Amino acid sequence: MDFTECYQDTCSAVGLAARAGDARRVQRLLKRGYSADVKDNRGWNPLHEAAASGSTECVRLLTTSNSMDSCDYVNSLTHNSETPLYFAAKNGHVRSVKLLLKVAADVNLKTHDLSCPLFAAVDGGHQETVKVLIRHGAEVNGQRSVSGWSCLHQAVYRGHADIVRMLAGVSSLEAVDDYSITPLFLAAQYGHSQCVEMLAGAGANVNCQATDLATPLLIAAQEGHLACVEALLAHGANPNLYCNRDQWQLPIHAAAQFSHVRVLERLLEVTERECECSKGKVSPLYQAVLSERPASLAPLLRAGYNPDAQPCFGYTCPLELAMESSYTQSDEGVEIVRLFLGAGASISDQAHSLALRSFQLLQLVLSCRGLPPSGPERAALAGLALAEVDSASCWLPLLLRAGMEPALLLHPGLFEEAGEEVLSFFLEFVNWRDLPQEIQNILSRRQAVSSVTTMKPLEGIPPLAHLCRLQLRACVGSQRLAERSYVQRLPLPSLLHDYVQFSDVFRKHCNSIGILSVS
């Protein structure tokens, strides 16, 4: 049976009159011998109805009825163990509360879920009722809910500042629930900065830790409650107290993870930098990357946090994590990579390999940093590219446009594994008559087994104009020829500028693979 829903056909005539607050009818029914103790399906009798509705006169009539044992009746229980006093307190009917207390209502009787009249009054924010109950001996401490909350917990949760002030002077400030959460922690969690001020001012521990070692400052940072953060710091909260068992999580990590920028900027002023690069710690940069929060990353980098941080989560640096994450094609992901590159983050081999698999990321890397210097570093990048042949249609035009020497990419593996469209594109940047014999053999073999091929016949002679631009590149270098400003200074007709930069070849390739431009 549902003990919360009232079935009308189970309610007595006296109960219905009491619920309506009809004192005259209650009086008439009692005089005619109607019982004042008939319970409905919830276990409510007329006194419960009168107390819940706040009809003080009905309460008086029922509690003074000669037919009832006053003490037992006034403390009668519903099926959920609620007393008339509980309902009067819950609804803030202070006159009924006073009257029930006067006739010996037990102020501390608990319901099945451990609640009591004081807890109910606190929950409803009934300040005057709370004051009366405390004055009559209501127990202010102890667990009053299945989660272990005290009355002070509930007052803080609801944000009833006046009641918190009242209870703070008579309650245990360090009462904890099932997760070792104190009222102060709860105030910080729900953003009740006035309650934080009151409790901290009354002596509550601002550095208390829950079962998982979270602190009030951590939870306030996580939820973005700047006023609570300020109040906690003003009362001595430690921003450098680790909040997890691995001893790396700080409030600044929570602010970065949830992108509460103003809180983050405040914590940057007071947080030590041990977490920045130290072994066994985690830079908050990782939190910004993991949660896709460029808005968090920017202030950290502006504050001077090392963009390379420390190896963590299997990555040598945060940039690797940013590039590998599945969201790198989103605006947020690309912006994160851009911020790292702009802050001078080192590009590891792994980061380069990840960029080579994405046209957008490689284009971003090259636009921010360009190619590595000529020599071993550029040759190393070419080697990484050749290990990503499946993505050659993306990286080949970008690397060539940026000025990479085609000779660095003349590797048999590329000609064995790349698609015909890629090879046809690449052959436009070399004199295919002068290719190494091994590569010529590979191309001849592929042409022989292909029924339809887009590759140029190797026996054909390259056009003179093409040979001329190859010779020009050989004279000035691929890097310089990739620079528009340099080409414009050459003693060439302006109509040839695009041609010597192979713009026609790039344009044709971009159209074939469905991208707009490699510039």
C-alpha positions as CSV (number, residue, x, y, z in Angstrom):
1,M,0.0,0.0,0.0
2,D,1.2,3.5,-0.8
3,F,1.8,5.4,2.5
4,T,2.2,8.7,0.8
5,E,-1.0,8.9,-1.1
6,C,-4.2,9.4,0.9
7,Y,-7.2,7.2,-0.1
8,Q,-10.2,9.3,0.7
9,D,-12.4,6.4,1.6
10,T,-10.1,5.5,4.5
11,C,-10.1,8.9,6.2
12,S,-12.5,9.3,9.1
13,A,-15.1,12.1,9.4
14,V,-13.1,13.7,12.3
15,G,-9.9,13.4,10.1
16,L,-11.5,15.2,7.2
17,A,-12.8,18.0,9.4
18,A,-9.4,18.4,11.0
19,R,-7.7,18.5,7.6
20,A,-10.1,21.3,6.6
21,G,-9.4,23.1,9.8
22,D,-13.1,23.0,10.7
23,A,-12.8,23.2,14.5
24,R,-16.6,23.5,15.1
25,R,-17.3,20.3,13.2
26,V,-14.4,18.5,15.0
27,Q,-16.0,19.6,18.3
28,R,-19.5,18.4,17.3
29,L,-18.2,15.0,16.1
30,L,-16.2,14.5,19.3
31,K,-19.3,15.3,21.4
32,R,-21.3,12.8,19.4
33,G,-18.8,10.1,20.3
34,Y,-16.8,9.9,17.0
35,S,-13.3,8.5,17.6
36,A,-10.3,10.8,17.3
37,D,-7.9,7.9,16.6
38,V,-9.2,6.4,13.4
39,K,-6.3,6.0,11.0
40,D,-6.3,6.2,7.2
41,N,-4.3,4.1,4.8
42,R,-1.2,6.1,5.6
43,G,-1.6,5.6,9.4
44,W,-2.6,9.3,9.8
45,N,-5.2,10.0,12.5
46,P,-7.1,13.3,12.9
47,L,-4.3,14.8,15.1
48,H,-1.8,14.3,12.2
49,E,-4.3,16.0,9.9
50,A,-4.7,19.0,12.2
51,A,-1.0,19.4,12.8
52,A,-0.2,19.1,9.1
53,S,-2.8,21.7,8.2
54,G,-1.8,24.1,10.9
55,S,-5.2,24.2,12.6
56,T,-4.2,25.0,16.1
57,E,-7.7,25.0,17.4
58,C,-8.3,21.5,16.1
59,V,-5.0,20.4,17.6
60,R,-6.2,21.8,21.0
61,L,-9.6,20.1,20.8
62,L,-8.1,16.7,19.8
63,T,-5.3,16.7,22.5
64,T,-7.8,17.6,25.3
65,S,-10.4,15.1,24.3
66,N,-11.3,13.0,27.3
67,S,-11.5,9.9,25.2
68,M,-7.7,9.8,24.5
69,D,-4.6,9.0,26.5
70,S,-2.9,12.3,25.9
71,C,0.7,11.3,25.9
72,D,0.3,8.3,23.6
73,Y,-2.0,10.1,21.4
74,V,0.1,13.2,20.9
75,N,3.1,11.0,19.9
76,S,1.1,8.6,17.7
77,L,3.0,7.4,14.7
78,T,2.0,7.0,11.0
79,H,3.1,4.0,9.1
80,N,6.3,6.0,8.3
81,S,6.7,6.8,11.9
82,E,5.9,10.5,11.6
83,T,4.3,12.2,14.6
84,P,1.9,15.2,14.7
85,L,4.8,17.3,15.8
86,Y,6.8,16.2,12.8
87,F,4.1,17.5,10.4
88,A,3.6,20.7,12.3
89,A,7.3,21.4,12.2
90,K,7.7,20.3,8.6
91,N,5.1,22.9,7.5
92,G,6.2,25.6,9.8
93,H,3.1,25.8,11.9
94,V,4.8,27.3,14.9
95,R,1.6,27.7,17.1
96,S,0.7,24.1,16.6
97,V,4.3,23.1,17.4
98,K,4.2,25.1,20.7
99,L,0.8,23.5,21.6
100,L,2.0,20.0,20.9
101,L,5.2,20.5,22.9
102,K,3.0,21.9,25.8
103,V,1.1,18.6,25.9
104,A,4.3,16.5,26.0
105,A,5.0,15.8,22.4
106,D,8.4,14.0,22.1
107,V,10.7,16.5,20.3
108,N,13.2,13.9,19.2
109,L,11.2,11.0,17.9
110,K,12.6,9.7,14.6
111,T,10.9,8.6,11.4
112,H,11.8,5.4,9.5
113,D,14.3,7.4,7.4
114,L,15.9,8.9,10.6
115,S,14.4,12.3,10.2
116,C,12.9,14.2,13.1
117,P,10.8,17.4,13.7
118,L,13.9,19.6,13.8
119,F,15.3,18.2,10.6
120,A,12.0,18.7,8.9
121,A,11.7,22.3,10.1
122,V,15.3,23.0,9.0
123,D,14.6,21.5,5.5
124,G,11.6,23.8,5.1
125,G,13.5,26.9,6.3
126,H,11.1,27.6,9.1
127,Q,13.4,29.7,11.3
128,E,11.0,30.4,14.2
129,T,10.0,26.7,14.4
130,V,13.6,25.7,14.5
131,K,14.2,28.1,17.4
132,V,11.2,26.8,19.4
133,L,12.3,23.2,18.9
134,I,15.9,23.9,20.0
135,R,14.6,25.7,23.0
136,H,12.5,22.6,24.0
137,G,15.5,20.3,23.8
138,A,15.6,19.1,20.2
139,E,18.8,17.2,19.6
140,V,20.8,19.3,17.1
141,N,23.5,16.7,16.4
142,G,23.4,13.1,15.2
143,Q,22.5,11.6,11.8
144,R,19.1,12.6,10.6
145,S,19.0,11.1,7.1
146,V,20.0,7.8,5.5
147,S,23.1,9.4,4.1
148,G,24.2,10.5,7.5
149,W,23.4,14.2,7.3
150,S,22.9,16.3,10.4
151,C,20.5,19.2,10.7
152,L,23.3,21.5,10.0
153,H,24.1,19.6,6.8
154,Q,20.5,20.1,5.7
155,A,20.4,23.8,6.5
156,V,23.6,24.4,4.5
157,Y,22.3,22.3,1.6
158,R,19.1,24.3,1.4
159,G,21.1,27.6,1.8
160,H,19.1,28.7,4.8
161,A,21.7,31.1,6.1
162,D,19.8,32.3,9.2
163,I,19.2,28.8,10.3
164,V,22.8,27.9,9.7
165,R,23.8,30.8,11.9
166,M,21.5,29.6,14.6
167,L,22.7,26.0,14.4
168,A,26.4,26.8,14.1
169,G,26.5,28.0,17.6
170,V,25.0,24.8,19.1
171,S,25.9,22.0,16.6
172,S,29.0,20.0,15.8
173,L,30.7,21.8,12.9
174,E,32.7,18.7,12.0
175,A,29.8,16.3,11.7
176,V,30.3,14.0,8.7
177,D,28.0,12.0,6.5
178,D,28.7,8.6,5.0
179,Y,31.4,10.1,2.7
180,S,33.1,12.1,5.5
181,I,31.5,15.3,4.1
182,T,31.1,18.2,6.6
183,P,28.6,21.0,6.4
184,L,31.4,23.4,5.3
185,F,32.2,21.1,2.4
186,L,28.5,21.0,1.5
187,A,28.3,24.8,1.5
188,A,31.3,25.0,-0.8
189,Q,29.8,22.4,-3.1
190,Y,26.5,24.1,-3.6
191,G,27.9,27.7,-3.8
192,H,26.5,29.0,-0.5
193,S,29.3,31.5,0.2
194,Q,27.5,33.1,3.1
195,C,27.3,29.7,4.8
196,V,31.0,29.1,4.1
197,E,31.8,32.5,5.7
198,M,29.7,31.7,8.8
199,L,31.0,28.2,9.3
200,A,34.6,29.1,8.7
201,G,34.2,32.1,11.0
202,A,32.8,29.8,13.7
203,G,35.9,27.6,13.5
204,A,35.0,24.9,11.0
205,N,38.0,23.2,9.4
206,V,38.4,24.7,5.9
207,N,40.9,21.9,5.0
208,C,38.7,19.0,5.9
209,Q,38.8,16.1,3.4
210,A,36.1,13.7,2.3
211,T,36.6,10.0,2.0
212,D,38.1,10.4,-1.5
213,L,40.3,13.2,-0.1
214,A,38.4,16.0,-1.8
215,T,38.6,19.3,0.0
216,P,36.0,22.2,0.2
217,L,38.4,24.2,-2.1
218,L,38.5,21.5,-4.6
219,I,34.7,21.1,-4.8
220,A,34.2,24.8,-5.0
221,A,36.7,25.0,-7.8
222,Q,35.1,22.1,-9.6
223,E,31.6,23.7,-9.4
224,G,32.9,27.2,-10.3
225,H,31.9,28.9,-7.2
226,L,34.3,31.9,-7.1
227,A,32.8,33.5,-4.0
228,C,33.3,30.3,-2.1
229,V,36.8,30.0,-3.3
230,E,37.6,33.5,-2.2
231,A,36.0,32.8,1.2
232,L,37.9,29.6,1.7
233,L,41.2,31.2,0.8
234,A,40.5,34.1,3.1
235,H,40.0,31.6,6.0
236,G,43.2,29.7,5.3
237,A,42.2,27.0,2.8
238,N,45.3,25.3,1.4
239,P,45.4,25.3,-2.4
240,N,48.3,22.9,-2.4
241,L,46.7,20.1,-0.4
242,Y,46.5,17.1,-2.6
243,C,43.0,15.8,-3.1
244,N,43.5,12.2,-4.3
245,R,45.4,9.2,-3.2
246,D,47.9,9.4,-6.0
247,Q,49.0,12.8,-4.6
248,W,48.7,15.0,-7.7
249,Q,45.2,16.5,-7.9
250,L,44.8,20.0,-6.7
251,P,41.9,22.5,-6.9
252,I,43.6,24.1,-9.9
253,H,43.1,20.8,-11.8
254,A,39.4,20.9,-11.1
255,A,39.1,24.4,-12.3
256,A,41.0,23.6,-15.5
257,Q,39.0,20.4,-16.1
258,F,35.6,22.2,-15.9
259,S,36.8,25.5,-17.5
260,H,35.9,27.8,-14.7
261,V,38.3,30.4,-15.9
262,R,37.9,33.1,-13.2
263,V,38.4,30.4,-10.5
264,L,41.4,29.1,-12.4
265,E,42.9,32.6,-12.7
266,R,42.5,33.1,-8.9
267,L,44.0,29.7,-8.1
268,L,47.0,30.4,-10.4
269,E,47.9,33.2,-8.0
270,V,48.2,30.9,-5.0
271,T,49.1,27.5,-6.3
272,E,52.7,26.3,-6.1
273,R,54.2,25.1,-9.4
274,E,55.3,21.6,-8.2
275,C,52.7,20.0,-10.4
276,E,54.0,21.8,-13.5
277,C,56.7,19.4,-14.5
278,S,57.6,17.2,-11.5
279,K,57.8,13.5,-11.9
280,G,54.8,11.7,-10.4
281,K,52.6,14.8,-10.7
282,V,50.2,15.9,-13.4
283,S,50.2,19.3,-15.0
284,P,46.8,21.0,-15.2
285,L,47.5,21.3,-18.9
286,Y,46.6,17.6,-19.2
287,Q,43.2,18.3,-17.5
288,A,42.5,21.1,-20.0
289,V,43.3,18.8,-22.9
290,L,41.4,15.8,-21.6
291,S,38.2,17.8,-21.1
292,E,38.6,19.7,-24.4
293,R,38.9,23.1,-22.7
294,P,40.9,25.7,-24.7
295,A,39.5,28.4,-22.5
296,S,41.3,26.7,-19.6
297,L,44.5,26.1,-21.5
298,A,45.0,29.7,-22.5
299,P,45.4,31.2,-18.9
300,L,47.7,28.3,-17.9
301,L,50.0,29.0,-20.8
302,R,49.8,32.7,-20.3
303,A,50.8,32.2,-16.7
304,G,54.0,30.4,-17.9
305,Y,53.1,26.8,-17.4
306,N,55.6,24.7,-19.4
307,P,53.7,23.5,-22.5
308,D,55.8,20.3,-22.6
309,A,54.9,19.5,-18.9
310,Q,55.9,16.0,-17.9
311,P,55.3,12.6,-19.4
312,C,51.9,11.4,-18.2
313,F,49.1,9.0,-19.0
314,G,51.4,7.3,-21.5
315,Y,52.2,10.5,-23.4
316,T,55.5,12.4,-23.4
317,C,53.7,15.7,-23.5
318,P,50.2,17.2,-23.6
319,L,50.5,18.0,-27.3
320,E,50.7,14.3,-28.1
321,L,47.5,13.8,-26.1
322,A,45.8,16.7,-27.9
323,M,46.7,15.3,-31.3
324,E,45.7,11.8,-30.6
325,S,42.4,12.5,-29.1
326,S,39.4,11.8,-31.3
327,Y,38.1,15.4,-31.1
328,T,41.1,17.0,-32.9
329,Q,38.8,17.7,-35.9
330,S,36.6,19.8,-33.7
331,D,37.1,23.6,-33.3
332,E,38.1,23.1,-29.7
333,G,40.6,20.4,-30.5
334,V,42.3,22.4,-33.2
335,E,42.4,25.5,-31.0
336,I,44.1,23.5,-28.3
337,V,46.8,22.3,-30.7
338,R,47.1,25.9,-31.9
339,L,47.6,27.2,-28.4
340,F,50.3,24.6,-27.7
341,L,52.2,25.4,-30.9
342,G,51.9,29.1,-30.2
343,A,53.3,28.6,-26.7
344,G,56.4,26.9,-28.1
345,A,55.5,23.3,-27.3
346,S,58.1,20.8,-28.6
347,I,56.8,18.6,-31.4
348,S,57.9,15.0,-30.7
349,D,58.2,12.3,-33.3
350,Q,55.0,10.9,-32.0
351,A,53.3,14.3,-32.4
352,H,54.6,14.6,-35.9
353,S,53.3,11.1,-36.8
354,L,49.9,12.0,-35.4
355,A,49.8,15.2,-37.4
356,L,50.9,13.4,-40.6
357,R,47.6,11.4,-40.4
358,S,45.4,14.6,-40.4
359,F,45.4,17.1,-43.2
360,Q,44.1,19.8,-40.8
361,L,46.6,19.2,-38.0
362,L,49.6,19.0,-40.3
363,Q,48.5,22.2,-42.1
364,L,48.3,23.8,-38.6
365,V,51.7,22.5,-37.6
366,L,53.3,23.8,-40.8
367,S,51.6,27.1,-40.7
368,C,52.8,27.7,-37.1
369,R,56.3,26.2,-37.3
370,G,57.1,25.5,-40.9
371,L,59.4,22.6,-41.7
372,P,62.3,21.6,-39.5
373,P,65.7,23.0,-40.5
374,S,67.4,21.3,-43.5
375,G,69.5,18.3,-42.5
376,P,68.9,15.5,-40.0
377,E,65.7,17.0,-38.6
378,R,64.0,17.4,-41.9
379,A,65.2,14.0,-43.0
380,A,63.7,12.6,-39.8
381,L,60.4,14.2,-40.6
382,A,60.5,12.7,-44.1
383,G,61.2,9.3,-42.5
384,L,58.1,9.7,-40.3
385,A,56.0,10.6,-43.3
386,L,57.2,7.6,-45.2
387,A,56.0,5.4,-42.3
388,E,52.5,6.8,-42.8
389,V,52.1,5.9,-46.5
390,D,48.3,5.3,-46.0
391,S,48.0,9.0,-45.3
392,A,50.2,10.2,-48.1
393,S,47.4,11.9,-50.0
394,C,47.2,14.3,-47.0
395,W,50.8,14.9,-46.0
396,L,52.5,14.8,-49.4
397,P,51.0,18.0,-50.9
398,L,51.5,19.8,-47.6
399,L,55.1,18.9,-47.1
400,L,55.9,19.7,-50.7
401,R,54.1,23.0,-50.6
402,A,56.0,23.9,-47.4
403,G,59.3,23.3,-49.3
404,M,60.4,19.8,-48.5
405,E,62.8,18.5,-51.1
406,P,61.2,15.7,-53.1
407,A,64.5,13.8,-53.0
408,L,63.9,13.1,-49.3
409,L,60.7,11.2,-50.2
410,L,62.1,9.1,-53.1
411,H,61.7,5.8,-51.2
412,P,60.7,2.5,-52.8
413,G,58.2,1.9,-50.0
414,L,56.2,5.0,-51.1
415,F,56.1,3.8,-54.7
416,E,55.2,0.3,-53.7
417,E,52.3,1.2,-51.4
418,A,50.9,4.6,-52.3
419,G,47.8,5.0,-54.5
420,E,48.2,5.9,-58.2
421,E,46.7,9.3,-57.7
422,V,49.4,10.1,-55.1
423,L,52.2,8.8,-57.3
424,S,50.9,10.8,-60.3
425,F,50.9,13.9,-58.2
426,F,54.4,13.2,-56.8
427,L,55.9,12.5,-60.3
428,E,55.0,16.1,-61.2
429,F,57.8,17.3,-58.8
430,V,60.6,15.2,-60.3
431,N,62.1,14.4,-63.7
432,W,60.7,10.9,-64.0
433,R,63.3,10.0,-66.5
434,D,66.0,10.4,-63.9
435,L,64.4,8.4,-61.1
436,P,66.5,5.7,-59.5
437,Q,66.4,2.4,-61.4
438,E,64.7,0.6,-58.4
439,I,61.8,3.1,-58.4
440,Q,61.5,3.0,-62.2
441,N,61.2,-0.8,-62.0
442,I,58.5,-0.5,-59.4
443,L,56.5,2.0,-61.5
444,S,56.9,-0.1,-64.6
445,R,55.7,-3.2,-62.8
446,R,52.6,-1.4,-61.4
447,Q,51.8,0.0,-64.8
448,A,52.0,-3.4,-66.3
449,V,49.5,-5.0,-64.0
450,S,47.1,-2.1,-63.9
451,S,44.3,-2.2,-66.5
452,V,43.6,1.5,-66.0
453,T,46.4,3.7,-64.8
454,T,46.6,7.5,-64.1
455,M,50.3,7.5,-63.9
456,K,52.4,9.1,-66.7
457,P,54.1,6.8,-69.1
458,L,57.8,6.6,-67.9
459,E,59.0,6.6,-71.5
460,G,57.5,10.0,-72.1
461,I,59.8,13.1,-72.2
462,P,58.9,15.8,-69.6
463,P,57.9,19.1,-71.1
464,L,60.6,21.7,-71.4
465,A,58.7,24.2,-69.2
466,H,58.4,21.5,-66.5
467,L,62.2,20.8,-66.7
468,C,62.8,24.5,-66.4
469,R,61.0,24.8,-63.1
470,L,62.7,21.7,-61.8
471,Q,66.0,23.3,-62.7
472,L,65.0,26.6,-61.0
473,R,64.1,24.7,-57.9
474,A,67.4,22.9,-58.0
475,C,69.2,26.3,-58.1
476,V,67.3,28.2,-55.4
477,G,66.1,25.3,-53.2
478,S,62.6,23.9,-52.5
479,Q,62.3,26.0,-49.3
480,R,62.8,29.3,-51.0
481,L,60.7,28.4,-53.9
482,A,57.8,27.7,-51.5
483,E,58.0,31.4,-50.3
484,R,55.7,33.6,-52.3
485,S,57.6,36.8,-51.4
486,Y,60.9,35.2,-52.7
487,V,59.3,34.1,-56.0
488,Q,57.9,37.6,-56.5
489,R,61.5,39.0,-56.3
490,L,62.8,36.7,-59.0
491,P,63.4,38.2,-62.5
492,L,60.4,36.3,-63.9
493,P,57.2,37.5,-65.5
494,S,54.5,37.6,-62.9
495,L,52.4,35.2,-65.0
496,L,55.0,32.5,-64.3
497,H,55.0,32.9,-60.5
498,D,52.3,30.3,-59.9
499,Y,53.8,27.9,-62.4
500,V,57.2,27.8,-60.8
501,Q,55.6,27.2,-57.5
502,F,53.7,24.2,-59.0
503,S,50.4,25.8,-58.2
504,D,48.7,24.1,-61.1
505,V,49.8,20.7,-59.8
506,F,48.6,21.4,-56.2
507,R,45.3,22.7,-57.5
508,K,44.6,19.6,-59.5
509,H,45.5,17.3,-56.6
510,C,43.4,19.2,-54.1
511,N,40.4,18.9,-56.4
512,S,40.9,15.2,-56.9
513,I,41.0,14.5,-53.1
514,G,38.2,17.0,-52.2
515,I,40.2,19.7,-50.3
516,L,40.2,23.4,-50.9
517,S,43.8,24.4,-50.7
518,V,47.2,23.4,-49.3
519,S,48.3,27.0,-48.8
